[in-house]
């Protein structure tokens, strides 16, 4: 097994050095052959300098750069098209789901899953946060559950969490998805799951442990709602046109 761990990053700054070191240390401790594939989504100079230093220190680190900023969906799609691993993990740059979930997800792949998606609402999932974050997380939860109900109804996905930033698949699945996905930003998770389902891939949800230490961005979430609705409409239109119907995966990817 050769593992590609994908981290999409944007203006992560010097704290990214610790993230890279944690991933490398974890994989080496588990005797895993791996690459750490960081997709720098048009970040600032501090982040680029941090990554340049990390590349000199860690031979497993490979960096892809977008210019200008293109969005998380675009970054994941690019990583899926260019990753070297037989198995592909993507997770958020702050590692909020930890690293121990990787081995559990890979074991699920070995048992026959094609795509493993984390879910923050399964009974065995755990969410840890500071008390000051609770009102924000609760508001996000309510917004997320409302969106999920609509998405499951419109697209027939029947999953408990589309937006969890932890997903694992085999490389052929990643290559196929890279040939189908089009959404660059917020709704790309929905498109990814829909395309996988339409292709007949076996999708399995797994519980995760979320350690929330991030920013409270409810205003941004509300501001971005029209963009999410636009992207969901684009996905539905593409679905009507048959874009996600199973077929040969021909990756046509252009990096600008």
ABEGO torsion letter per residue (X at the ends): XBBBBBBBBBGAEAAAAAAAAAAAAAAAAAGBBBBBBBBBBGBBAAAAAAAAAAAAABAABBBBBBOBBAEAAAAAAAAAAABABABBBBBBAAGAAEAAAAAAAAAAAAAGBABBBBBAABAABBBBBBAAAAAAAAAAAAAAAAAAAAAAAAAGAGBABAABABBBBBAAAAAAAAAABABABAAAAAAAAAAAAAAGBBBBBBBBBBBBABBBAAAAAAAAAAAAAAAAAAAAAAAAAGAABBBBBBBBBBBX
